[in-house]
Amino acid sequence: QVQLAESGGGLVQPGGSLQLSCEAYVSTFSLYVMGWYRQAPGEQHELVARITDGGGANYADFAKGRFTISRDHAKRMIYLQIKSLKPEDTAVYYCHAQNIRTTTTYWGQGTQVTVSS
């Protein structure tokens, strides 16, 4: 059973920075492409960024330049660094994992990020 546990959300002022963390409780971390999605109020889930076991990352257009995804193999964790936060970044951010062999996907419970003065 795969479990994903996010942390690091909160209330941040516009222009601030935040780092989200996700710990993956999996047997073989290298089998998973990891990522972050977000869902703003009244909107659908949207991809923020994904990262492979080899460290290759791709970002949604809105995330390029302000968001950085990273991966720690030893700790089985991924991170999302966000800078220059904007009110439109307000959303629940979800950790996501996809098994590269079975294509099965898993979601974390989400962590709320609110950008407001």
N, CA, C and O of each residue as an XYZ file, in Angstrom:
468
protein
N       0.842     -1.178      0.000
C       0.000      0.000      0.000
C       0.889      1.243      0.000
O       1.806      1.365      0.811
N       0.605      2.147     -0.908
C       1.389      3.367     -1.022
C       0.690      4.481     -0.268
O      -0.516      4.680     -0.409
N       1.446      5.195      0.522
C       0.910      6.367      1.203
C       1.821      7.557      0.950
O       3.046      7.440      0.923
N       1.193      8.687      0.768
C       1.914      9.932      0.532
C       1.477     10.944      1.582
O       0.282     11.129      1.813
N       2.430     11.588      2.206
C       2.115     12.519      3.283
C       2.747     13.873      3.006
O       3.968     14.032      3.037
N       1.876     14.855      2.733
C       2.365     16.202      2.449
C       2.469     17.026      3.726
O       1.793     16.756      4.718
N       3.317     18.017      3.677
C       3.427     18.979      4.761
C       3.994     20.274      4.198
O       4.517     20.305      3.084
N       3.883     21.343      4.983
C       4.506     22.598      4.600
C       3.573     23.685      4.122
O       4.014     24.807      3.876
N       2.299     23.382      3.984
C       1.370     24.415      3.559
C       1.127     25.433      4.659
O       1.600     25.284      5.786
N       0.378     26.475      4.306
C       0.050     27.492      5.283
C      -0.365     28.789      4.644
O      -0.622     28.854      3.442
N      -0.430     29.815      5.450
C      -0.787     31.160      5.000
C       0.485     31.950      4.746
O       1.346     32.055      5.620
N       0.600     32.501      3.554
C       1.796     33.239      3.155
C       1.373     34.555      2.517
O       0.356     34.622      1.826
N       2.144     35.577      2.748
C       1.859     36.859      2.115
C       2.311     36.851      0.662
O       3.256     36.144      0.313
N       1.658     37.616     -0.176
C       2.117     37.729     -1.567
C       3.585     38.135     -1.628
O       4.049     39.001     -0.886
N       4.293     37.480     -2.533
C       5.724     37.725     -2.666
C       6.583     36.827     -1.812
O       7.804     36.794     -1.971
N       5.964     36.103     -0.915
C       6.704     35.208     -0.036
C       7.076     33.906     -0.699
O       6.784     33.674     -1.872
N       7.738     33.048      0.088
C       8.179     31.749     -0.414
C       7.689     30.645      0.515
O       7.348     30.879      1.674
N       7.667     29.450     -0.028
C       7.170     28.312      0.728
C       7.810     27.056      0.162
O       8.094     26.979     -1.033
N       8.036     26.071      1.025
C       8.474     24.761      0.551
C       7.511     23.697      1.045
O       7.259     23.572      2.243
N       6.983     22.944      0.114
C       6.139     21.811      0.432
C       6.977     20.548      0.400
O       7.912     20.421     -0.390
N       6.626     19.618      1.274
C       7.321     18.335      1.330
C       6.319     17.207      1.203
O       5.159     17.332      1.597
N       6.788     16.109      0.648
C       5.959     14.914      0.550
C       6.831     13.704      0.829
O       7.834     13.474      0.153
N       6.439     12.939      1.825
C       7.133     11.699      2.123
C       6.340     10.546      1.524
O       5.131     10.426      1.722
N       7.049      9.709      0.793
C       6.417      8.583      0.113
C       6.696      7.295      0.870
O       7.849      6.900      1.044
N       5.646      6.657      1.310
C       5.777      5.377      2.002
C       5.579      4.291      0.949
O       4.477      3.780      0.749
N       6.673      3.961      0.290
C       6.674      2.981     -0.783
C       7.860      2.058     -0.588
O       8.836      2.406      0.076
N       7.760      0.874     -1.179
C       8.850     -0.086     -1.010
C      10.033      0.240     -1.908
O      11.184      0.084     -1.502
N       9.759      0.686     -3.109
C      10.826      0.996     -4.068
C      10.573      2.366     -4.675
O       9.847      2.500     -5.660
N      11.169      3.360     -4.086
C      10.914      4.751     -4.494
C      11.294      4.985     -5.946
O      10.680      5.801     -6.633
N      12.301      4.273     -6.406
C      12.793      4.504     -7.766
C      11.789      4.098     -8.837
O      11.942      4.478     -9.997
N      10.777      3.340     -8.472
C       9.767      2.910     -9.444
C       8.701      3.972     -9.697
O       7.800      3.762    -10.510
N       8.793      5.099     -9.017
C       7.719      6.082     -9.076
C       8.164      7.407     -9.676
O       9.174      7.997     -9.291
N       7.360      7.842    -10.637
C       7.443      9.245    -11.044
C       6.614     10.027    -10.032
O       5.450      9.708     -9.786
N       7.220     11.041     -9.456
C       6.561     11.813     -8.404
C       6.164     13.183     -8.931
O       6.791     13.712     -9.849
N       5.133     13.744     -8.350
C       4.730     15.058     -8.826
C       3.875     15.815     -7.834
O       3.474     15.295     -6.792
N       3.612     17.046     -8.187
C       2.711     17.910     -7.441
C       1.601     18.397     -8.368
O       1.846     18.816     -9.500
N       0.396     18.332     -7.862
C      -0.762     18.904     -8.532
C      -1.374     19.910     -7.567
O      -1.045     19.926     -6.381
N      -2.257     20.739     -8.081
C      -2.974     21.646     -7.203
C      -4.412     21.790     -7.674
O      -4.738     21.562     -8.839
N      -5.248     22.171     -6.740
C      -6.650     22.409     -7.053
C      -7.102     23.664     -6.328
O      -7.189     23.701     -5.101
N      -7.386     24.683     -7.111
C      -7.902     25.926     -6.560
C      -9.410     25.801     -6.364
O     -10.042     24.954     -6.994
N      -9.990     26.620     -5.511
C     -11.440     26.562     -5.285
C     -12.223     26.685     -6.591
O     -12.018     27.615     -7.371
N     -13.107     25.741     -6.809
C     -13.937     25.772     -8.005
C     -13.250     25.351     -9.289
O     -13.837     25.417    -10.368
N     -12.002     24.916     -9.168
C     -11.243     24.524    -10.358
C     -10.915     23.032    -10.315
O     -11.089     22.371     -9.291
N     -10.443     22.525    -11.435
C     -10.023     21.129    -11.503
C      -8.563     21.003    -11.070
O      -7.824     21.986    -11.008
N      -8.175     19.769    -10.774
C      -6.767     19.494    -10.520
C      -5.940     19.928    -11.724
O      -6.342     19.743    -12.873
N      -4.787     20.503    -11.441
C      -3.872     20.798    -12.530
C      -2.461     20.417    -12.117
O      -2.067     20.566    -10.960
N      -1.714     19.926    -13.090
C      -0.327     19.549    -12.835
C       0.498     20.803    -12.542
O       0.360     21.826    -13.212
N       1.347     20.699    -11.539
C       2.308     21.754    -11.266
C       3.675     21.343    -11.819
O       4.284     22.069    -12.605
N       4.143     20.167    -11.394
C       5.460     19.689    -11.829
C       5.581     18.202    -11.530
O       4.927     17.680    -10.627
N       6.430     17.528    -12.305
C       6.717     16.110    -12.092
C       8.222     15.899    -12.156
O       8.949     16.673    -12.779
N       8.673     14.837    -11.499
C      10.101     14.531    -11.508
C      10.297     13.029    -11.559
O       9.634     12.287    -10.835
N      11.201     12.580    -12.408
C      11.491     11.160    -12.548
C      12.538     10.728    -11.533
O      13.109     11.547    -10.813
N      12.773      9.439    -11.493
C      13.798      8.921    -10.599
C      15.173      9.465    -10.965
O      16.030      9.654    -10.102
N      15.370      9.709    -12.236
C      16.655     10.236    -12.680
C      16.817     11.730    -12.464
O      17.881     12.290    -12.727
N      15.762     12.377    -11.984
C      15.838     13.807    -11.699
C      15.315     14.702    -12.802
O      15.315     15.925    -12.666
N      14.867     14.100    -13.894
C      14.299     14.908    -14.963
C      12.963     15.492    -14.532
O      12.088     14.774    -14.048
N      12.811     16.787    -14.710
C      11.604     17.464    -14.246
C      10.912     18.186    -15.389
O      11.561     18.691    -16.306
N       9.610     18.229    -15.325
C       8.870     19.077    -16.241
C       7.813     19.845    -15.449
O       7.282     19.370    -14.446
N       7.533     21.046    -15.938
C       6.679     21.986    -15.230
C       5.531     22.458    -16.114
O       5.657     22.546    -17.335
N       4.411     22.758    -15.466
C       3.348     23.458    -16.165
C       3.868     24.850    -16.526
O       4.772     25.375    -15.876
N       3.294     25.428    -17.551
C       3.779     26.739    -18.000
C       3.740     27.774    -16.880
O       4.656     28.586    -16.757
N       2.689     27.752    -16.066
C       2.558     28.769    -15.025
C       3.624     28.583    -13.938
O       3.934     29.513    -13.194
N       4.184     27.358    -13.857
C       5.120     27.045    -12.785
C       6.579     27.328    -13.156
O       7.448     27.361    -12.285
N       6.836     27.525    -14.412
C       8.219     27.732    -14.850
C       8.767     29.047    -14.304
O       8.186     30.117    -14.484
N       9.899     28.925    -13.635
C      10.564     30.115    -13.105
C      10.309     30.378    -11.641
O      11.171     30.949    -10.973
N       9.162     29.988    -11.110
C       8.851     30.245     -9.703
C       8.765     28.993     -8.854
O       8.868     29.055     -7.629
N       8.574     27.848     -9.510
C       8.417     26.588     -8.796
C       9.619     25.692     -9.110
O      10.085     25.627    -10.247
N      10.103     25.010     -8.082
C      11.185     24.062     -8.278
C      10.849     22.764     -7.567
O      10.615     22.745     -6.359
N      10.828     21.682     -8.327
C      10.581     20.365     -7.742
C      11.921     19.657     -7.568
O      12.815     19.775     -8.405
N      12.041     18.925     -6.472
C      13.269     18.167     -6.233
C      12.918     16.858     -5.541
O      11.802     16.644     -5.067
N      13.918     16.000     -5.507
C      13.662     14.640     -5.031
C      14.856     14.168     -4.199
O      16.005     14.351     -4.601
N      14.590     13.569     -3.053
C      15.632     13.008     -2.187
C      15.417     11.508     -2.109
O      14.484     11.035     -1.459
N      16.289     10.764     -2.776
C      16.101      9.318     -2.851
C      16.276      8.646     -1.493
O      15.534      7.727     -1.147
N      17.245      9.102     -0.738
C      17.525      8.477      0.553
C      16.365      8.643      1.530
O      16.062      7.736      2.306
N      15.718      9.808      1.485
C      14.618     10.078      2.415
C      13.265      9.708      1.831
O      12.250      9.754      2.525
N      13.250      9.338      0.543
C      11.994      9.021     -0.152
C      11.031     10.197     -0.063
O       9.862     10.046      0.294
N      11.542     11.344     -0.389
C      10.749     12.554     -0.305
C      10.896     13.383     -1.570
O      11.905     13.312     -2.272
N       9.877     14.159     -1.837
C       9.973     15.183     -2.857
C       9.601     16.519     -2.224
O       8.958     16.588     -1.176
N      10.028     17.565     -2.899
C       9.800     18.906     -2.396
C       9.307     19.801     -3.538
O       9.567     19.552     -4.715
N       8.602     20.829     -3.148
C       8.204     21.854     -4.115
C       8.518     23.206     -3.486
O       7.877     23.629     -2.524
N       9.502     23.859     -4.042
C       9.867     25.198     -3.591
C       9.098     26.192     -4.451
O       9.139     26.122     -5.679
N       8.401     27.112     -3.804
C       7.635     28.125     -4.517
C       8.106     29.494     -4.051
O       8.163     29.762     -2.851
N       8.436     30.339     -4.979
C       8.844     31.692     -4.634
C       7.932     32.705     -5.309
O       7.175     32.380     -6.224
N       8.026     33.951     -4.828
C       7.195     35.024     -5.384
C       5.732     34.611     -5.458
O       5.088     34.741     -6.499
N       5.224     34.117     -4.352
C       3.849     33.607     -4.323
C       2.847     34.695     -4.671
O       3.007     35.861     -4.310
N       1.808     34.276     -5.385
C       0.735     35.158     -5.824
C      -0.587     34.659     -5.254
O      -0.721     33.470     -4.962
N      -1.549     35.533     -5.093
C      -2.866     35.078     -4.601
C      -3.442     33.943     -5.444
O      -4.131     33.069     -4.919
N      -3.168     33.954     -6.729
C      -3.701     32.886     -7.601
C      -3.011     31.548     -7.402
O      -3.413     30.550     -8.001
N      -1.977     31.512     -6.569
C      -1.362     30.241     -6.201
C      -2.126     29.561     -5.072
O      -1.826     28.421     -4.716
N      -3.103     30.247     -4.515
C      -3.915     29.664     -3.454
C      -4.619     28.420     -3.967
O      -5.346     28.467     -4.960
N      -4.396     27.308     -3.281
C      -4.940     26.020     -3.715
C      -4.574     24.960     -2.686
O      -3.759     25.185     -1.792
N      -5.195     23.811     -2.838
C      -4.730     22.626     -2.133
C      -3.706     21.952     -3.037
O      -3.989     21.665     -4.200
N      -2.547     21.709     -2.511
C      -1.466     21.081     -3.267
C      -1.375     19.604     -2.884
O      -1.298     19.249     -1.708
N      -1.386     18.757     -3.911
C      -1.403     17.319     -3.706
C      -0.117     16.683     -4.219
O       0.377     17.018     -5.295
N       0.401     15.776     -3.438
C       1.507     14.942     -3.879
C       0.941     13.782     -4.693
O      -0.126     13.256     -4.373
N       1.642     13.394     -5.723
C       1.163     12.372     -6.662
C       2.309     11.429     -6.975
O       3.459     11.847     -7.107
N       1.979     10.155     -7.093
C       2.984      9.155     -7.463
C       2.410      8.235     -8.516
O       1.248      7.837     -8.433
N       3.206      7.900     -9.492
C       2.796      6.935    -10.506
C       3.848      5.851    -10.639
O       5.023      6.138    -10.868
N       3.423      4.608    -10.495
C       4.317      3.469    -10.658
C       4.622      3.295    -12.137
O       3.707      3.170    -12.951
N       5.887      3.286    -12.485
C       6.245      3.241    -13.904
C       6.001      1.876    -14.522
O       5.943      1.759    -15.746
N       5.858      0.842    -13.705
C       5.598     -0.497    -14.243
C       4.111     -0.771    -14.393
O       3.681     -1.305    -15.415
N       3.327     -0.416    -13.394
C       1.895     -0.726    -13.415
C       1.045      0.459    -13.854
O      -0.131      0.292    -14.177
N       1.624      1.644    -13.869
C       0.960      2.935    -14.152
C      -0.073      3.310    -13.100
O      -0.786      4.299    -13.270
N      -0.171      2.555    -12.030
C      -1.083      2.905    -10.950
C      -0.669      4.228    -10.338
O       0.518      4.500    -10.159
N      -1.661      5.050    -10.018
C      -1.371      6.360     -9.439
C      -1.906      6.454     -8.018
O      -2.867      5.780     -7.647
N      -1.264      7.299     -7.242
C      -1.620      7.484     -5.851
C      -1.598      8.980     -5.528
O      -0.840      9.755     -6.111
N      -2.451      9.351     -4.587
C      -2.556     10.759     -4.184
C      -2.386     10.898     -2.677
O      -2.779     10.026     -1.902
N      -1.799     12.002     -2.290
C      -1.779     12.367     -0.890
C      -3.076     13.066     -0.516
O      -3.950     13.273     -1.357
N      -3.188     13.424      0.741
C      -4.395     14.077      1.235
C      -4.448     15.547      0.866
O      -5.521     16.151      0.869
N      -3.312     16.122      0.552
C      -3.270     17.526      0.172
C      -2.874     18.435      1.318
O      -3.108     18.127      2.486
N      -2.275     19.548      0.968
C      -1.918     20.556      1.945
C      -2.340     21.927      1.409
O      -2.070     22.266      0.256
N      -2.994     22.693      2.248
C      -3.556     23.979      1.807
C      -2.477     25.048      1.783
O      -1.722     25.213      2.742
N      -2.418     25.766      0.681
C      -1.570     26.948      0.567
C      -2.482     28.138      0.301
O      -3.235     28.145     -0.673
N      -2.414     29.124      1.152
C      -3.221     30.329      0.999
C      -2.291     31.523      0.917
O      -1.472     31.750      1.807
N      -2.424     32.281     -0.155
C      -1.586     33.465     -0.357
C      -2.474     34.691     -0.211
O      -3.336     34.961     -1.048
N      -2.249     35.414      0.854
C      -3.105     36.558      1.152
C      -2.386     37.503      2.097
O      -1.582     37.083      2.930
N      -2.688     38.774      1.955
C      -2.121     39.764      2.868
C      -3.084     40.020      4.028
O      -2.788     40.827      4.909
